[in-house]
Amino acid sequence: MSVTSRRKNKKIVSIVVVIIIAASVAGYFWTVAKPTGPTKDAIKIGFTLSFSGSASYVAEDELRGITLWANSTNAQGGVFVKALNKKVPVKLVYYDDQSKPDIATSLYEKLINEDKVDLLLGTSVSLTTSPAATVAAKANMFFLAPQAANPTIYRQNYTCVFGTMPLVDQFTGPVWPFLKAMKMNKVAILYDKSIDLWVSAHANDLITIQKNGLELVFDQGFVNDTENFVPLLLQAQSSGADALIVEDYMVPNVINIVKQMRSSGVSFKVFFNAYVGANYNQFMSSLGDLGGYAFGSTQGLPSLKYPVNYGMDSATFLAEMRKSHGSTYTPGAFAYTEYVSGLIVQKVLETANSLRTEDLVAATFALSGNLKTLIGTTVFEKTSTGIEQRGNSFVIVQVQPKTGGGWEMQIMYPTDVKTADPMFTEQ
């Protein structure tokens, strides 16, 4: 064999050896490092609630609602996560935001950056949910607000911020057709002009009143630190109004208005404030018999029996709540919306192709109109400025005497879920 041939053969052998070694090394690293898909020991859901401060009156019910969902889910082996192709436990990670927006901001940054949660829920009220949603949107984190109803939150062009509760302009939505049907045509309004949320609700209500052919005979704003409402109440009564609608939070103003209305002898056939229904327990514990015959609106009520295709029905929900919190406990509306928020998260995780925000968002839109829970049908509408809740509608309720003594809420409207006739006493 010539020298040239020997050199060619050596080169070929060297190339083959290099190829074999390269292939072996590549195979080794593929065996060691090949992707096995995402792994997780739990799904962490982060949020804050206002256990202290001005909004603390709602936090206990809220925590009971989301905890019931988490506990019942974990009792069944956890939540099925399509992206993991298995069930994993749910872990709730939460803090007290003290009803302060700046503290909520820092805590949501902590939930994202330090606690490394997978999804975010909103806080107790709109005041603290607004900055929390901003933090989530900047981080492109999935965010679902159980309670917040301020339209501004959902009109910032956020693409990953959702709400379980309808916007505040729907709190009073059913009351106008109800008044029209009852021929209570003259309406007086008192609203908190120092809070943007109620200014927005008031502007929408003025349009809706006109659409329903009602007559607005008195319309007056007040500031949040008002102490004496009697002059306004007397003016509203002298206007000949059938109904007085108060657009404000329950604490402290609505409680004070009712007390001063009773003590001054001012009366209307209908007194309405949304939180009479939504936070009935506190309304009645603060007022006792003075709260009788008031009208309100709510989403959650044991007697509200919507057809359900996901989660507990209202009877089971009440029974489970009473197992944990006593046989006389009746959950408020915020316990319901927290529980349903858990159901929404559960359905999203069951159907999302991955845990990336864009896939969680896509799965959320996919359930819209199809998820029927104990508070109604969840409907997410993509608008030109964000995402708004158009389902889970409110019903009109009245505080009525209970057989055997005491008071209870009865549903007045819509008629398909009505449980009693209204009592139009001068109140």
N, C-alpha and C positions, 0 to 999 in steps of 0.2 A: 504494500500500500504506500502510496506516495506521501510525502510530507504534507502536501496541500490537503489531501483527503483526510489524513489524520487530524489536521487542524479543524476541518469542517465538522468531523464527527464529534470532536471535543466541544465545539461551539453548540452543536445540536443538543448534546447531552446536558451541557450547562443550562441551556434555555429550558429544557424539560424539567430539570431539577428546580430551577427558579419558579416555574409555573406550578409544580407540585407543592413547593413550600408555600407559595402565595395562596394557593387554593386551600391548603391545610390551615394556614393562619386565618384566612377569611372564614373558613368553616368554623374554626374555634370561636372567633368573635361573634359569629351569627348565633352559634349555640348558646353562648353566654349572654349576649345582649339583645337577642331578637325580641321585638315587642310582644308583650303578652296581653295588651289591652289595659285600660285604666283599672286601678284597684283602690278600694276605700273600705274602711272599717265602719264608717258611719256617714250619714249626711248631716252636716252641721247647718242649722238655720239660725241666723242672727237677727236680733232686734233689740230695741229698748222699749220700756214702758215707763209711764210717769207714776212711779210708786210714791213720790213726794211732790210737793208743789201744787199749783193751781188745778192741774188735771188729774190729781191722784184719785178722785172719786170714781174713775172708770177703770183703773188699772187692775183691781182685783178680779173683776168679771172677765176682763180681757185675758189675763193669765190663765184663769180657769178654762176658758174656751180653747185656747191653743194647746194647753196641757192635756185636756181631754182627748184632743185629736192625736197628739204625740203618744200618749200612753196607750190608747186603743190600737194605734198602728203598731207600736212596738210589741204589744201583747200578741199580735198576729205574726210576729217574726220580723217586723220592720216594714219599710216601704220598698216595693219592687222598683228598681232603677234599671230602665231599659239599657242605658249606656254601660252598665256593669253586668247586666244579665243575671241579676240576683237581688235578693232582699238584703237590706242593711238597716240597722237601727237608725232612728231619728234622734239627734241630739240638739236640744234647744240651748242657745247661748244668748243670754240677755242681761241687760243692765238697767239701772234707774237713771233716766235722763233728767230727773228733777223738774220736769215741765219746762226746761230751759233749752232754747234752740241751739245755743253755743255748745252746751254739753252734749246734746244729741249729735251735733256735727262731729265732735271729737270721738265720741263713742262709736259712731258708724265707721269712722276711719280706723279705729282699733279693731272692730269686727272684721274689716276687710284685710287690713295689713298685718295684724298680729294673730287674731283668732283664726284667720283663713277660712271663714265660713263659705259654704257653697251657694247659699241663697240668702236674700234679705227680706224680712217683713218690715212694715212700717211701725210707727210709734202710736201712742195713745190718741193723739189729736193732730189736727192739721198744723198747728203752730210748730210742733217739733218734727212732724213728718216732712214738711217742706224742705228744711235743710238736709234732712236725711236722704230724701230723694235726690237732691242735688249731688251729694257725695256719691250715691250709687250710680247716677248717670255718668258722672265724670270717670268713674272706675269701670263703666260698662258692666255693672253687676245687675243681675235679675233682682227686681224689687217689687214686692206686692204689698200695698197698704191696706190693712183690714178696715180701718176706720176713717182715714182722712178724706174729707169731702170738699175741700177748697178747690174750685176749678183751676186756680192758678197753677197748682201742682202738676196738673195733667195737660197744661197748655204751654209747655216750655220746649216743645219739640224733642222730648225724651223718647227714646225708642225701646227702653227696657223697664219703664215704670208703669205699673198697673194698679188698679184699685178694686177692692171687693165691694165697697159701698158706693151707691150712686152719688153723684155730685150734690152739693147742698141745694142747688136750685130744684132738686127733685124731692127734698125733704117735705116741702109743703105741696108738692105736685098734686096728690090726690085730694087735698082739702078743697080745692076750688070746684071741681065737678061735684064733690059731695055737697058743698054749700048750695050750689045751683040746684041739685036734685031735691034738696030739702027746702028750697025757696027762701034761703037765708041770703038775700041779695045785697044787703048793705054791709060793707066791710070796713073795719078800722084796723090800721097796722101801726105797731110800735116796733122799731128796729134799732139795733145797735150800730150806729153810724161810725163808731170808732174802730170797728173791726172789718177788714176788707172782705172776709168771708160772708158776713151778713149784708154788707153793701151789695155784693154780687148777687146774693140770694134775693134781696129786695128788688133789685132792678129786673130780675127775671120774673118775679111774682107780679110786678106791675103789668107786664105784658100778658101774663097768663090770666090775670083777673079780667082784663079787657076781652081776651079771647072767649072767656066763659060768660060774658055778658053781665058781670057783677058790677056793682057801683062802689067805688072807693070813696067813702064819705069822710075819712080822717086818715092822715098819713104823717107820722112824725118820727124823726130819728132822735136818739138820745146818746149820750156818751157813757162809756163803760163804768165810770165811778159815780153815776147818778144814785142818790140816796132816797130822794122823795119823788115817787112816781104819781102821787095823788092828783096833782094838777093835770097831768097828761091823761090819766084815767077818767077824770071828770069831763075833760074836753071830748074824749072818745065817746063817752056815754051820751053826752049832749048832742052828738052828731047823729044820733038815732041808729047807730050801728047794731046789726043783729049779731055780728061776730067780731071778736077782738083776736087778731093774730099777732103773736109776739115772736119776732125773729131774733133770737139770741141764745147763748148758752144758758143752761139751767142755773149754774152757780156763778155769781150770787143773784143776778138780776131777775130771772124768772121767779125764783122763790120769793124775792122781795115784792115783785109785782103782784103775785097772788095774795100774799099776806096783806098788802096795802089795799088791794081791791076788796077783800073781804071786810077789813076793818073800817073802810070808808063807806061801805054800802053800795059801791059801784057794782053793776051787774050787766051781763050780756047773755044772750041765749047760748052762745058758743064762745068758750075761751080755748084757744089752740096754741100750743107750742110743741114743736117736734119732740123735745126731750121728755115730755110727759110720758110718751110711749117708749122712746129709746132708752131712757134711764128711769124707768118707772119706780124701781125700788128706792132710789134716793129721793125722788119727787115725793113719794108718800111718806117716807121716814122723816122728811123735813117738814111736811105740812100736815100729815094726818088727815082728819076729816076736812080740812080746808082745801085739800086737793080733789075732793069728790066732784064728779061730773065734768072734770076737765077733759079736753080732747088732745090727742097727740098723734104721732105716727111712729111706726116701728117696722123692722124687718123680721124680728124673731119673737115668737110667742108660742107657748105650748098648744094653743088652740088653732094655730095657723097650720093647716094641713095640706101643703102642696104635694103633688106627686113627686117622688124622689127616685132617681136612678143611680145615686152615688152617695155614700155615707148614711148616717142615721136619719130616721124621720124624727119629727118633733117629739113624739111620745118617748121614743128610745133615748133621745138626747136628754130630755128632762129626767128620765129615770136614772140614767148614768150620772148626771150631775148630782142628783140627790143622794146617790150612793156615796159620793165623795164629800158632799158639803151639807148633808142633813136633809131630812124629809120635808122641811118647810121652805127650803131654798128654791127660789125661782130665778133662773138666769136672766140677766138683762140682754138687750139687743147686741151689745158689744161682745158678749160671750159667744153669741151665734156667729157673728161675722168673723171672729178669730178662728172658730172651729171650721167654718167654710173656707177661710183662707188656707188652713191646713189641707183641706180636701183639694183645693185648686193646685197647691204645690204637689200633692201626692199624684194627682192625675198628670201633671206636667212631667214629673219624673218617670212615671210609667210609660210615657209615650215619646219623650224627647230622644233624638238620636244620639246626643252627647250631652255633656254638662256644660258645653260652651253656651254663652249667653244667647247667641243668635238661634241656637237650636231650642233652648228653653223658651224663648220668645215665640218661635214658630209653633211649638207645642201648645202654648197658651192660647194663641189665636185659633188653633185647630179645635180646642174644646169649646170655644165660644158658641153659645146657642144650643149646645148639646149636654152641658152639665147641669143637671136638675137636682138641687139640694133642698134642705128644709127651709131656706129663705127665698127660693125661687130659681129662675134660670139665669145663669151667669152669661152676660153678653159683653164682650169687649169690642169696642168700635174704634178703628183707627181713623183719626181725624187729620186735618191739615196741620194741627199743632201738637199732636200727641196721641194718647190712648185714653178713652173714657169708658166708664162702666155704664151700660144702658139697660142692664137687667137688675135682678135682685131688688125689685121695687118695694116701696113702702106701702103700708096699709094704714087706714085711719082707725084709731081706737078711742074709746072713752072709758074713763074711770067710773064704774057703776057699782051700786050696792051689791054685796054678795049675800046669797041666801045663808042665813045663820049669823050674819054680822060681818062687818069689815067691808073691804073693797076689792075689786078685781078689774082687769082690763077685758073689755069686750070689743070685738072687731065690728066696725060700722060700715066700712067701704074698702074695696069694691064689693059689690053684692054677691059675687060668686064665692067669697070667703067669709061673708058676714055671719056673726054669731049672735047678734042681738040688735034690737031697734034702738036708735038714739034717744036719750032723755034730755029734752030741751028745757031744763029748769033755768030760771034766771040765776046765773052764777057769777 
